[in-house]
Amino acid sequence: MPADKLPAIEELSVFAGVRDWIFDLDDTLYPPESGVFKAVMHRIRAYTARVTGASGEDAAALQRNYAARYGTTLRGLMEEHGVDPVEFLADVHAVDRSALAPDAGLAEALSRLPGRKFILTSGTHAHVSETLARLAIADRFDGVFDIADAGYLPKPAEATYAAFLDRFGVEPAAAAMFEDSPRNLAVPRALGMRTVLVVGRQAPQPMPQVSDFVTANLPAFLAGVADALSG
Ligand SMILES: [Mg+2]
């Protein structure tokens, strides 16, 4: 099914029984087309270049290598170069968020979902606050679990999901996870969560089957789920 088409109501009824709704932040709660996370990635590459002394393509290749091997570039820079995570995170999140505007559709859909809503991110509490304020959805969430809460061990580490579930008393069988990164959905799916891959408008078709659903329009998808659950 194309990512911009809404599944049928009967299909969305698998969300019945979900009490906790878990969202990634970057490129999930706002679209990749905003350029915000691209700007973060740009700063991550620049930081990697400064710390490692690599330049240009070498720095970019090193950054990709760390992200692939350690889950995030930060973890690689901590392990191999002793980088201070607090300083790194403050630097890379100093980005322009002015492309983000209040998302009334998302705000309304989030309020209509029964149960608690959480953010599970490899960013920081400060980045979450500033981004949610721009989107005008800050008051829709019951809790945020950031990379410091995860002991700087990023998704998709099993221990990080376990720590999150434990912190908020979330039952995976009664939870749903929304993410733009396919590899971050494998553990939630194996734990029994409903999983939704959130993709940009440029997403390749067909998508690999890593989740129960794929959507290119999160607000419309969530509104469809709320309709299915109230109908
Ligand atoms: Mg993301």
Residues whose N, C-alpha, C, O or C-beta is under 5 A from the ligand:
A	BS01	MG	D24 L25 D26 D27 T28 D180
